[in-house]
Amino acid sequence: MRWPVTSATGLLTCFLACLAFPRPALADEQGGDIAGSYALLNAIGYGNDYPKGWLASGAVYLSNFLGVAGEVGGSYQVSEAVGNSPTHVASMYNLMGGTRVVLRTNPHLTPFAQVLFGGIRVGNGYGSHLSEFAWCLSQLS
C-alpha cells in the first residue's frame, strides 16, 4: 500500500530530519535557532487585513552561512455580528520551508535572507476554504 505524500508533509519531514540528524561539525557553531512572533497580515489580492495572528519559525544551519528554514503561522480576521448573523472569523494558515542565508559579522545582529515554499489555507469562517501553493522572500538587514 502506498501512502499519499503531500508537499507540506514532505517539507515537514525534511525539516524534522534536519533537526534529528545535525552534522557533528556544527558542535562548536550555532546549530540552529527558533523564533515566535505576533503577525499582522495584509492579504493583497484578497482585499483584507488579518490583524490577529502568530508565527513560529526555525532553522538548522548546514554551514556558518547556509541553513534550512521552516515556518508555520496563522492569521485571523474577526467581523462583529450584525443583527441575527453570527460573528464571522476568517483565517489564513501557512506552512513553508526553504533556504536561509545568514551573515555572521556582528555578534549582536545577524542579518539574513530566506526563500520559503509551501502552502496556504484560507478559510471564510462558514466552512469553505481554499488551499494554494505559496512562496515567500524575507530579509532582515
N, C-alpha and C positions, 0 to 999 in steps of 0.2 A: 504494500500500500504506500502510495506517495503522499507526503504531507504538503499541503499548499503553503508556499512561502511568499509573503508579500514583501514589497520593498522596505516597508517600515520594520518588519520582523528581521529582515536581513541586516539593515543598518544597526538595529539594536543588538543583534547577535555579534556583529563585528566590534561594536563599541565595548560590549561586555567582555569579549575575548581579549581585547587590548588591556582592559583593566585586570583581568585574571592572569595574564601572562606577560608582565612587564619585562623588558630587557635588563639583564643583570648590569650592564654597563651604566645604567642610569642611577645606580645606588648612591653616588655622590652628587648627583644633579637633581634638579626639581623634576620629579616623575610625573606630576600632573597637578591639576587644580580643579576646584568646583566653585560654583557661584550660584546665588539665587537673588532674584530681584522682583520688584514691582514692575508691571508692564502697562504702558498706555499704547494702544494700537490704533493707528489711523488706517482703516481699510480702504485704500484707494481703489476705486472700481466698484466697491460695494456701497459707497456713499455714507458709511457710518464710522463713528468713533467708538472704540471699545475701551472705556476709561478704567475698568476694573480688571486687573489681570496679574499673572505671575509668570515667572520664567526660571527654569533651572538649567544650568549649563555645566559641562565638564570637559576636560581634555586630558589625554595621556600623550606625553611627549616622546617621540621616537628619536629625537636628537636635541641639541641645545636650541634649535630654532624651529623645528617642524613637529607638529602634533596632529593627532586625530581627535576631533571635537564632536560632541553631541549636544543637542539642545531639545528641551521639551517645554511647552508653555500652554497657557490657556488665558483667553481674554473674554470679557463679558460686557454686554450692554443691557441694562435694565430699563424698561419703559413702564412707568406707573400705570396702574389700572385706570381706565376711564369708564365711568358708568358701570355696567354689568360685566365688562370684559375683564379677563384675568390679567395679572401682571405678566408682561412679556419679557423673557430673558433670552437674548440671542447670544450665541457662543462661537468662539473660534479657537481650535486647538491645533498645535503644530508639533511634529516630531521630525527632527532633522539631524543629519550627520555629515561630516566632511573634514576638510583640512584647515588647520590653523597654523599660521606663521607668526613667530614672536621675535622681538628684537630685545636682547638682554644686555643693554649697555648701561642702564641705570638701575641700581638696586631698589629704588623706591617706586619706579614706574616701569611697567612692561608694555610697550605698545604692541598691538597685534592686529592682524587681519585674518578673516576666515571666510571660506565659501562653504555653505551648507546646502544639502539637497535632501528632500524628503517629501512629506505630505502635510496638507492641512485639511481640517474638517470644519465646515461652517454649518451651524445649526440655527434654525429660526425660532426655536422655543415652542413650536407647535408639532413637533415630531418628525419633521423632514430635515434632511441635511444634504450637504454636497461635499464630496471628498475629491481633492485635486492634488497634482504634483506641484511642488513649490521649491524655490531656491532663494537663498539669502546671501548677500555680501555685507559683512560687518567689518568695521575697523575702529580702532581706538588708537589715536596717535597724539 
